[in-house]
Amino acid sequence: MPRTLPLLLALCLLATAAARGAPYRLETVASGLHHPWSLAQLPDHSFLVTERRGRLLHVGPDGERQALTGVPETYEAGQGGFFDVMLHPGFDDNRLVYLSYAAGGLGANATAIFRGRLTATGLADGEEILRVQPLKDTPQHYGGRLAFLPDGSLLLTTGEGFDHREAAQNPASELGKVLRISDDGSVPADNPLVAAGAQRVWTLGHRNPQGMVVDADRGVVWLHEHGPRGGDEVNRLLPGENYGWPAVTHGIDYSGATISPYKHWPGLTDPAHVWVPSIAPSGLALYQGDRFPTWRGDLFLGALVDREVRRLDLEDGIIVGEERLFGELGERIRDVRSAPDGFLYLLTDSEAGRLVRVRPAQGTDH
């Protein structure tokens, strides 16, 4: 591909809109990505992008891409494949990259975490540092989002496998949980349920969490998860808390049957925000840049059903409003990231997906 072509593609998608006093434009950084799932920006402002089919790409600022070697094999079936990609907090020194993915195969598969050291051509010294237990026999509801806590420990969201929803309430099962490990895969001694025998479980009662972000300034972990028909949730996580699925829910089964008659129950933690009907949330970013001052501190997530992004207005840590954005793309948004360069980035989910940069409108960029 000629080096000038990605630059031309970047100019082909320009849209200007006014959103809460924040005029923006959209530009395509890279196109032709096969169901991209997640991205991380490197210090040189290039990107790592996962494709669900099991490829990790290095994407340059001008859209050039290279498939990296040294990645694990994945189970590409149903919702399975590569999921999240995350840089170690000390990446500048250790070059460590973390991937979450579907490991195993038909009848015995699980969400797993792979760690390797980034080189010019791929991941070196790669190793699997976590595989969710027990293994499941369904290719759905993997979760798969990663986030580092300020203490350097690593969180992983796991789904309950769709057919195994009762496991979300079983502390002995790692399905339907948020797990916490050290950066090398070992188990922190201060995990909240170690005494109960749940070594890696940090929170429980989740259905299929596909967005998680840490607000280190406030000490808050935000998570969203898919409900069934209705009942998508945003949760504010606290270690050891139970978030209710499937004992409580705002949704119903796909058949129309009742899953639970309860939306609340003593001892179970209520969501901070609920969508009925469902929007199918995907990706989650806390905007922390300076390019859009009125957005700073707000949450952004994809809404797969409506092919747009939702901005959740946060005031003093409370969700006080919601705005619909970027619907002019007309595409499913799989991931949203607030990057170190101060821009917001989107991944569109298709066989010809795109990496899209959100930047201030002409004259307001800096």
VONU-185907 format. One line per 8 residues: their letters; for each residue x, y, z of C-alpha. Coordinates in steps of 0.5 Angstrom, whole numbers, plus 500, padded with zeros to 3 digits. Each point is the difference from the previous one (the first is absolute). Example, Ala and Ser with C-alpha at 12.3 -4.5 7.8 and 13.67 -1.06 7.14 Angstrom:
// residues 2
as> 525 491 516 ~ 502 507 498
END
This chain:
// residues 366
mprtlpll> 500 500 500 ~ 503 507 498 ~ 502 504 506 ~ 495 506 498 ~ 494 495 500 ~ 499 500 507 ~ 500 508 500 ~ 495 500 495
lalcllat> 496 496 504 ~ 501 504 506 ~ 497 506 496 ~ 494 496 497 ~ 496 500 507 ~ 500 507 503 ~ 493 501 504 ~ 499 506 504
aaargapy> 495 501 505 ~ 499 504 507 ~ 499 496 506 ~ 499 503 506 ~ 505 506 498 ~ 505 495 497 ~ 500 500 492 ~ 504 494 498
rletvasg> 502 497 493 ~ 501 493 499 ~ 506 497 496 ~ 502 493 498 ~ 507 498 502 ~ 499 493 497 ~ 495 496 496 ~ 499 493 498
lhhpwsla> 501 497 507 ~ 496 493 501 ~ 496 501 506 ~ 505 504 504 ~ 498 499 508 ~ 505 504 503 ~ 506 505 500 ~ 505 503 504
qlpdhsfl> 504 506 498 ~ 508 499 501 ~ 505 506 502 ~ 501 502 493 ~ 493 501 498 ~ 499 494 496 ~ 495 494 502 ~ 500 493 502
vterrgrl> 493 497 497 ~ 497 493 502 ~ 496 497 494 ~ 495 495 503 ~ 502 495 495 ~ 507 499 504 ~ 504 506 497 ~ 504 505 504
lhvgpdge> 502 506 495 ~ 505 506 501 ~ 496 506 497 ~ 504 506 498 ~ 498 507 501 ~ 499 500 492 ~ 496 494 500 ~ 505 495 498
rqaltgvp> 500 493 503 ~ 504 494 502 ~ 497 493 503 ~ 505 499 506 ~ 502 493 502 ~ 501 496 506 ~ 492 500 502 ~ 496 494 503
etyeagqg> 496 496 496 ~ 492 502 501 ~ 494 496 500 ~ 496 504 494 ~ 493 498 501 ~ 493 504 502 ~ 503 506 504 ~ 507 497 501
gffdvmlh> 507 502 497 ~ 504 506 502 ~ 497 505 505 ~ 504 505 504 ~ 507 503 499 ~ 503 504 506 ~ 507 503 501 ~ 504 499 507
pgfddnrl> 500 506 504 ~ 507 500 500 ~ 500 498 492 ~ 506 506 499 ~ 505 495 504 ~ 497 493 499 ~ 497 500 493 ~ 494 495 503
vylsyaag> 494 500 496 ~ 494 496 503 ~ 494 496 496 ~ 494 497 502 ~ 497 495 495 ~ 496 493 499 ~ 504 494 502 ~ 499 493 499
glganata> 495 497 495 ~ 493 497 499 ~ 497 497 507 ~ 506 503 504 ~ 502 508 499 ~ 501 506 505 ~ 502 507 500 ~ 507 500 501
ifrgrlta> 506 506 500 ~ 506 499 497 ~ 506 505 501 ~ 506 501 496 ~ 506 505 498 ~ 499 505 494 ~ 505 500 495 ~ 501 503 493
tgladgee> 496 493 497 ~ 496 497 506 ~ 499 498 507 ~ 506 496 503 ~ 501 496 506 ~ 492 499 500 ~ 497 496 505 ~ 492 499 502
ilrvqplk> 500 503 507 ~ 492 498 501 ~ 495 496 498 ~ 493 500 503 ~ 498 494 504 ~ 495 496 499 ~ 501 499 492 ~ 493 501 497
dtpqhygg> 497 497 494 ~ 497 506 496 ~ 503 505 496 ~ 496 506 503 ~ 501 505 505 ~ 507 500 501 ~ 501 507 503 ~ 507 502 499
rlaflpdg> 501 507 502 ~ 507 502 504 ~ 502 505 504 ~ 506 502 505 ~ 498 502 507 ~ 505 506 503 ~ 503 495 504 ~ 503 496 494
slllttge> 495 494 500 ~ 496 498 494 ~ 492 499 499 ~ 497 496 495 ~ 492 499 499 ~ 497 493 499 ~ 493 498 497 ~ 496 495 503
gfdhreaa> 500 496 493 ~ 493 501 498 ~ 497 493 502 ~ 504 501 507 ~ 497 506 503 ~ 499 497 507 ~ 508 499 500 ~ 500 508 501
qnpaselg> 497 499 507 ~ 505 494 502 ~ 506 503 503 ~ 504 494 499 ~ 499 501 492 ~ 504 505 496 ~ 494 501 495 ~ 496 507 501
kvlrisdd> 505 503 504 ~ 506 505 500 ~ 506 497 502 ~ 507 503 503 ~ 507 498 499 ~ 507 503 500 ~ 503 502 494 ~ 504 493 500
gsvpadnp> 493 496 501 ~ 501 499 507 ~ 495 501 505 ~ 500 506 504 ~ 499 498 508 ~ 495 505 501 ~ 495 498 495 ~ 493 501 504
lvaagaqr> 498 493 499 ~ 506 496 501 ~ 498 497 507 ~ 494 497 497 ~ 504 497 495 ~ 499 504 494 ~ 507 502 499 ~ 499 505 494
vwtlghrn> 493 502 500 ~ 500 508 501 ~ 492 501 499 ~ 495 495 498 ~ 493 500 497 ~ 501 502 493 ~ 497 498 494 ~ 505 502 494
pqgmvvda> 504 506 502 ~ 503 503 493 ~ 502 507 503 ~ 505 502 506 ~ 504 506 502 ~ 504 502 506 ~ 499 508 502 ~ 507 500 504
drgvvwlh> 498 507 502 ~ 494 498 504 ~ 502 493 502 ~ 494 497 496 ~ 499 494 495 ~ 494 501 495 ~ 497 494 496 ~ 495 499 496
ehgprggd> 497 493 498 ~ 494 497 495 ~ 494 499 503 ~ 495 495 496 ~ 494 503 497 ~ 501 507 504 ~ 504 501 506 ~ 507 502 497
evnrllpg> 503 503 506 ~ 506 505 502 ~ 503 498 507 ~ 504 503 505 ~ 505 494 502 ~ 502 499 507 ~ 504 494 502 ~ 496 494 503
enygwpav> 493 503 498 ~ 495 496 496 ~ 496 503 494 ~ 495 496 500 ~ 499 496 494 ~ 496 496 499 ~ 497 500 507 ~ 498 508 498
thgidysg> 499 503 493 ~ 496 505 496 ~ 499 496 494 ~ 497 494 498 ~ 502 493 496 ~ 500 501 493 ~ 494 495 499 ~ 496 505 504
atispykh> 501 496 507 ~ 501 503 507 ~ 507 499 502 ~ 499 503 507 ~ 494 504 503 ~ 505 504 504 ~ 504 506 497 ~ 503 501 507
wpgltdpa> 501 496 506 ~ 504 501 507 ~ 507 499 500 ~ 501 501 492 ~ 502 506 497 ~ 496 504 496 ~ 503 503 493 ~ 501 507 499
hvwvpsia> 497 500 493 ~ 495 496 497 ~ 498 499 492 ~ 493 498 499 ~ 499 498 494 ~ 507 497 499 ~ 506 504 496 ~ 505 495 500
psglalyq> 506 504 503 ~ 507 499 498 ~ 506 503 502 ~ 501 505 505 ~ 504 506 501 ~ 501 505 505 ~ 502 507 496 ~ 506 503 503
gdrfptwr> 503 504 495 ~ 500 508 499 ~ 498 500 493 ~ 493 500 502 ~ 499 504 507 ~ 493 499 500 ~ 500 492 500 ~ 506 499 505
gdlflgal> 498 495 505 ~ 494 497 496 ~ 499 493 498 ~ 499 498 493 ~ 498 493 497 ~ 498 497 494 ~ 492 498 499 ~ 500 495 495
vdrevrrl> 493 499 499 ~ 499 508 498 ~ 507 500 496 ~ 502 506 504 ~ 504 502 507 ~ 497 502 506 ~ 503 506 505 ~ 498 499 507
dledgiiv> 501 507 503 ~ 504 499 507 ~ 499 505 506 ~ 504 499 506 ~ 500 492 498 ~ 492 500 499 ~ 497 499 493 ~ 496 506 499
geerlfge> 498 500 492 ~ 501 496 494 ~ 502 502 493 ~ 500 496 493 ~ 506 502 496 ~ 503 498 493 ~ 494 496 497 ~ 502 503 493
lgerirdv> 505 495 500 ~ 494 495 499 ~ 504 494 503 ~ 500 496 506 ~ 506 502 505 ~ 504 495 503 ~ 505 504 504 ~ 501 507 503
rsapdgfl> 506 502 503 ~ 503 507 503 ~ 507 500 497 ~ 506 503 503 ~ 500 505 494 ~ 494 503 503 ~ 495 498 494 ~ 495 495 501
ylltdsea> 500 494 495 ~ 495 495 498 ~ 500 493 496 ~ 494 498 496 ~ 498 493 500 ~ 500 496 493 ~ 504 496 495 ~ 502 507 497
grlvrvrp> 501 504 507 ~ 503 506 501 ~ 504 504 505 ~ 497 507 501 ~ 503 506 504 ~ 496 505 503 ~ 503 507 500 ~ 498 507 501
aqgtdh> 497 504 494 ~ 504 504 495 ~ 503 506 504 ~ 499 497 507 ~ 505 494 500 ~ 507 501 504
END
